Amino acid sequence: MSRSPAADPATQSRPDEALNTATRLFMDHRELLFAIVYNTLGSVADTEDVLQETWLSWSGSRSRSPHKEIGNPRAYLVRIAVNHALKRRSVISRRRETYVGPWLPEPLVTQPTDEPPPDAADPALRAESVSMAMLVVLESLSPLERAVFVLGEVFGYAHTEIAGVLDRSPAAVRQLAHRARQHVHARRPLYEAHPRVRREATERFVQAALGGDIGALMEILAPDVTVWSDGGGKRRAALRPVRGRDKAVRLLTAQAGRGGARLDITYRRVNGDDSVVFFDGTSPFAVMVMDLTPEGDRVSGVYIVFNPDKLTHVRKDDDV
């Protein structure tokens, strides 16, 4: 008696093989997908949700057609992830409408600053090359402009490749890229402070702020400095950006006086820049990132994330 196809082990193994292959391909590209989606959304939590949706779409398509061959899995996965991210942008926009105070991107906290940075040439690690200041600028772009900018300027995709990802014509992508570049370059000068300069400026700033040294703060802050503090209505923070050195000094010394002495300070890389993470015991209390002037000698922007919902992935004893 011949066996039925359902009972044939070789037939039964095909779906498992397809799923194993789908899983391996997804994991091979997961870091790249995370970097692209995070830069598109500015939220670690939403990025993880989008990657879960991407996995479900990817594995579902493979299981429905176990013998279907995809010529370029990387391009296929990027397309799925970016389109899920664009859908998620509408959810984030509605959330922002009722958000209390300034909204800052969710900080991506990585290794301590005494460890060497990852290879910035590796596209899978380029999420760290997009600074907090740049992410704030990207928030002012339309979702499509931001996706085009991230894919083209950060990850080096050609316009024709981006057109395939977004299902737009290359001409439309070129126009989106031109508008995005103009907007970003007008608001964000193209420079990068040397890591040693940034670390020294960060340490000087923290010592002056926590020590209540008004003179030192006045010296290190640029005259037109802006301070953004994001508490989300869950921790005390300024309800709007504070602009100007005098106002910034008053705000920073007041915040330091409200329990700064009890906090533990650790220096970590946040979105690739040397920054500060404050802990209250073992719980993250705030992440503070400084943006420097082109000369690197003064602080032109301070970004402080207090909102505990944006710090859930930060651990005091993390090695990376």
N, C-alpha and C positions, 0 to 999 in steps of 0.2 A: 504494500500500500504506500502510495507516495504521500509525503508530508504536505500539509497545507502551507501556503506561503507565510501565514501568521506564525506558524510553529518553527519556521526555518531560522536558526540562530543567525545566519548571515543576513537575512532580511531584517531581523530584530535589531541587529547591531547598527544598521545604517543611520537611524535617527540619533542614536547615541554618538556615533562618530561625527555626525553633522553638528551636534550640540557641542561636543568637545572641541571641534575645529572652530566653531563660532566663539566659544569661550576663550580659547587661546588667542585668536585674532583680536578680540575685544580687549583683553588684558595687555596685549602687546602695544595697543594704541591708547590705553586709558589715560596715561599721564598727559599725552598731547591733547586729548579731548578735554581733560580737566582744565588745562591751561587756556585753551580757546574759549571754553564756556565761562570760566571764571572771569576772564577779561571782558567778556560780553555782558556779564550780569553783575559783577562786583560783589557776589555773595557766595560764600563757601557752601552754606546750607542749600541754596537753590541750585548750585552747580552739582552737588551730590544727587539731588532729586532729578535733575536733567540727565545725568549719567545713568541713573536707574531707568528712566524712560527710554533712553537711547539703547540700553542693553535689551529691554523688552522688545523694542522695535526690531533690533538687529537679530536677536535670537528667534523671534517669532517668524521673521522672513526666512531664516535659514531652516527652521523646523518645518515650515509649510512646504518648502522646496528643498529637501535635503541634498539634492544633486545639483542644485543651481550653483554655478560658478560665478563669483564676482571678480572681475578682472583687477580692480583696484580697491581692496577692502578699506585702505586708509581713507581714500576720497569718499567712499560710500559712508563710512562711519562719521567722518567730519560733516558730511551733508546732513545726516540724521541728527547729529548733536546740535548743529547750528540752528536747524529749523525748530527743534524742540526748545532751544534757548530763546529764539525769537517769540515763540508762543508764551514762554514764561515771563518775558519782558512785560507783557500786558498785565500779568498778575502782580508783578513788582510795582508797576506804575500805579495800580489801584491801591496798593498797600502804602505807597508813598504819599498819597493824597491825604491820609489821616495820620501821618507820622508826626510825632511831637518833636519840634526843633529841627536843626540841620540833620540831613541824612548823609552819612559817610559810608563808603564801601566796607564790607566785612574784611578785616585785616587778615592777610595770609601770613601767619607767623611760622618761620622756619628755624633753622639751626642757630645756635649761639654765634655771636659775631667773632669769637676767637677761632672759629673753624673756617676753612677756606670756602668761598662761595662756589656753587655748582658751576659747571661749564655753561656759560651763557650762550655758547654756540649751539647747544643741544636744544632743538625746538621744543622737546618735551618739558624743558625746565624754564621756558621763557616767561611763564607767569610771573616769576620773580623780577623780570626786567621791567615790568610795568609798575611804576611807582604809585603810591597812594595819591599823590598830586595829579598824576596823569589819569588815574581812574576817575577822579573828581571831574576833570575836564571832559572825559568821555561820557559822563552822565548827561552832558548837555547836547549830545548828538542824538539824532533819531536812531531807532533800533537798527535800521538797515545801514545807515552811515557807520554806526559803531561796529557792526559785524564786518563791513567791508574794510574799515580801518584796521581792526584787529587782525583779520586774515592777511591783509596786504602789507601793512606797515610793521606788524609785530612778527608775523610768521612767514612773511615772504611769498605768499601765494600770488600768482599772476592773475591779471584781470579775467582771463579766460577761465581759469580754475575757479575763481570766486563766482563767476557767472553760472557755472555748473552747480555750485553749492547752493546758490540762492535762487536758481531758476530765473535769472535775469539775463538780458543781453549784455555782451561785453561793453557796448557803448553806455548802457545804463550804469554799469558798475564803475566805469571810468568817471562818469559824472558824480556819482556818489563819493568816490574816492577823492576827487578834486575838492568837493565841498567839505568833506571831513578833514582833509589835510589843512585846508585854509583855516578852518575854525580852530583846530587843535594848535597849529603853529602860531596863531594870533594870540592864544591864551597861554601857551606853554612853550617858552624858549627851549631850543634844542641844545641842552648841555647836560653834563653829568659830572657831579663833584667826585673827586677821588675818594675812595672808601676811607682812607686814613683821615682826610680832611673832614669827611662827614662824621666819622666816629668822634674826633676831637671836638667838633662843634656840638654834637649831641651831648657829650659828657659835660662840656662847659655850660650848656643850656640847663641841663637837669640840675647840676650843682647850684646854679644861680637861682633857679625857680624854687627848688625845695628848701634852699637855705634862706630864701627871702631876701636875697641880695639884689636890691632894686637897681643899684648902680651897674652891676654886672649884667643884669637883664637888659637895661637900656643900651648897653654897649653891644650886646650880641644880637638884639632884635633889629631888623631893618625898620626904617621909619614907617613904611606902608605895610607892615606885617599884618596877616590875618590869622585869627585863631578860630578853628571850627571845633566844636565839642558836641559829640553825639551821645546823648543819654537815652533817646527814644522814649522819654517820659518815665523811665524806670530808675534812672539815677540823676542826681542833680547836675545840670549842665546848662550853659547859655542857650537861650531859645533862638538865637540867630548868630551868624558869624560876627566876631568882634574885630573891627578893623582899626589900625593905627597903634603905634607903639605904646602910648600912654594907657589906652584902654586895655591893651593886651597885658601890660604889666600888672594892672589892678586885678584883672581876671585871674591871671596865673598865680599871683601871690595869694589871692583869696582861696583858690582851689587847693594850693599847697598847704594853707593853714587849716583846711578842713580835714585833717587826718593824714597829711602827707608823711608825717614822721613815723606812722605805724606801718607804712607800706614797704614791702621788699622790692628792690629794683633789680631787674635783670635786663641785660642787653641782648637783643635778638635781631635777626633780620626780618623785617616786615615788608613784604612785597619787594624784596631784594635790597632794601636800604637798611643801614644800621639804625636801629630804633630802640625804644624802651618799652618794656612790659612791666606793669606794676601788679604785685600780688598782695592780697590781704590774706595772710596765712598761706594756704595752698590754692585759694580761689583767685582767678584773674580779676583784677579791679579795673584796669584801663590799659589801653595800648596807645602810645604816643609816637607820632612820626613827625619829623621835621623836614621842611623843604628849604633849601639854601638858595641864596642869591647866586647869580652866575660866577661871581668871584669866590664863592665858597666861604666867605668870612662872616656872613650874617644869616640869621634865620628869617626867611620871607614868609613862611607859612607853618602853622602848627595844627596837626590833626589829632584829636584825642577821641578815642572810641571808649565810652563808658558803658554803653548798652550791653547788659550781660548776655542778651540773646545772640550778640555778635561775637562773644568771647567763649562760647561753649566748647570750641575745639582747642582752646589754648590750655596747655598743661605746664605746671611749674617744673616738673621733672623730665620734660621731653628732651631727648638727646638730639632730635631733629625737628 
